[in-house]
Amino acid sequence: MEELYDGLKAKHRLPAFEVLDREFEISTIDDESFLLRNIRCRIVEKIESAVNLFDDMLHPESGFASYREANVFSDSDRETIILLYKRLMYFNRLSKELYFDDSDELNARFINDFMKEWPELKRSVLSFVKRLKDSWQKDIPKKEVVGYLG
């Protein structure tokens, strides 16, 4: 697979195989027939994971975890989350567009454009995830529990 990718990399000026593999585990892709499409899909799996996390934080629907985590962040934090969410959703929807209008050129552009933004997006997502994790080490105010229960 790496040899096939190297040919595509040269043609489309793509990131190094090792970088994409470390971030999105592309070496585990089974079908090499549509390699760039499959790499895009791997990227989108991680995008959707972050989007789902932020959906729960911005609009908790059910479950104690969603309710509690929605209260971890300030209004300013939520504004930052919304900006991050919008950027992730742009790439998510762009990928959906490519699902219907697919080519190696368009997939390569998606990969290149996303990878330019990925380091900052990843850093931001990770900082919010760490804050969520750390929130579970803290005591829950009684009014928060009572408010959830009704």
C-alpha positions in Angstrom: 0.0 0.0 0.0 2.8 2.4 0.8 4.2 2.1 -2.7 0.8 2.9 -4.2 0.5 5.8 -1.9 3.9 7.1 -2.8 2.9 7.3 -6.4 -0.3 9.2 -5.5 1.7 11.4 -3.1 4.1 12.5 -5.9 1.2 13.1 -8.3 -0.9 15.1 -5.8 1.7 16.5 -3.4 0.2 14.7 -0.5 1.5 14.5 3.1 3.9 11.7 4.1 2.4 8.3 4.5 3.7 8.0 8.0 1.9 11.2 9.1 -1.4 10.0 7.8 -0.9 6.5 9.2 0.0 7.9 12.7 -3.1 10.2 12.7 -5.6 8.0 10.9 -4.2 4.5 10.8 -4.3 4.3 7.0 -2.0 1.2 6.9 -5.0 -0.8 8.1 -7.1 0.0 5.0 -8.0 -3.3 3.4 -9.1 -2.2 0.0 -6.5 -0.3 -2.0 -8.7 0.1 -5.1 -9.8 3.6 -4.1 -7.0 4.5 -1.7 -7.5 8.3 -1.6 -11.3 7.8 -1.1 -10.6 5.3 1.7 -8.1 7.7 3.3 -10.7 10.5 3.2 -13.1 8.2 4.9 -10.6 7.4 7.7 -10.1 11.1 8.2 -13.9 11.6 8.4 -14.2 8.9 11.1 -12.1 11.1 13.4 -14.0 14.2 12.4 -17.3 12.6 13.2 -16.0 11.4 16.5 -15.2 15.0 17.5 -18.5 16.3 16.0 -20.5 13.8 18.1 -18.6 14.8 21.2 -19.4 18.5 20.6 -23.0 17.7 19.7 -23.4 16.2 23.2 -21.8 19.2 24.9 -23.7 21.8 22.9 -27.1 20.1 22.9 -27.4 17.4 25.6 -30.4 15.3 24.9 -30.3 12.5 27.3 -28.1 10.8 29.8 -26.4 12.1 32.9 -22.9 12.3 31.2 -24.2 14.7 28.5 -26.1 16.8 30.9 -23.1 17.1 33.3 -20.5 17.7 30.6 -22.6 20.4 29.0 -22.1 22.4 32.2 -18.3 22.1 32.3 -17.7 25.0 29.9 -18.3 28.8 30.1 -20.2 30.8 27.4 -16.8 31.9 26.0 -15.7 28.2 25.8 -19.0 27.4 24.0 -18.3 30.1 21.4 -14.9 28.6 20.8 -16.4 25.1 20.6 -19.0 26.4 18.0 -16.2 27.8 15.8 -14.3 24.5 16.0 -17.5 22.6 15.4 -18.3 24.7 12.3 -14.8 24.0 10.9 -15.1 20.2 11.5 -18.6 20.2 10.0 -17.4 22.0 6.9 -14.9 19.1 6.2 -17.6 16.6 7.2 -20.0 18.0 4.6 -17.3 18.4 2.0 -16.7 14.7 2.4 -20.4 14.0 1.9 -20.2 16.0 -1.3 -17.3 14.0 -2.5 -19.3 10.8 -1.8 -21.5 11.9 -4.7 -18.8 13.6 -6.8 -15.7 11.5 -6.3 -12.3 11.6 -8.0 -8.7 11.1 -6.9 -8.1 14.8 -7.6 -10.9 15.9 -5.3 -10.0 13.5 -2.6 -6.4 14.6 -2.7 -7.5 18.2 -2.4 -9.6 17.3 0.6 -6.7 15.5 2.3 -4.3 18.3 1.6 -6.7 21.0 2.8 -7.7 19.1 5.9 -4.1 18.3 6.8 -3.2 22.0 6.7 -5.7 22.6 9.5 -5.5 19.3 11.3 -2.7 20.2 13.8 -4.7 23.2 15.1 -8.0 21.4 15.0 -6.5 18.4 16.9 -4.9 20.6 19.5 -8.2 22.4 20.2 -10.3 19.2 20.3 -7.8 17.6 22.6 -7.8 20.5 25.0 -11.6 20.2 25.4 -11.5 16.5 25.7 -8.9 16.8 28.5 -11.1 19.3 30.3 -14.0 16.9 30.0 -12.0 14.0 31.4 -10.7 16.2 34.3 -14.2 17.3 35.1 -15.0 13.7 36.2 -12.3 13.9 38.9 -14.2 16.8 40.6 -17.2 16.6 42.9 -20.6 17.2 41.4 -22.6 19.9 43.1 -25.8 18.5 44.7 -28.0 20.9 42.8 -26.6 19.6 39.5 -27.6 16.1 40.4 -31.0 17.1 41.6 -31.6 19.3 38.6 -30.8 16.3 36.3 -33.2 14.0 38.2 -36.1 16.3 37.9 
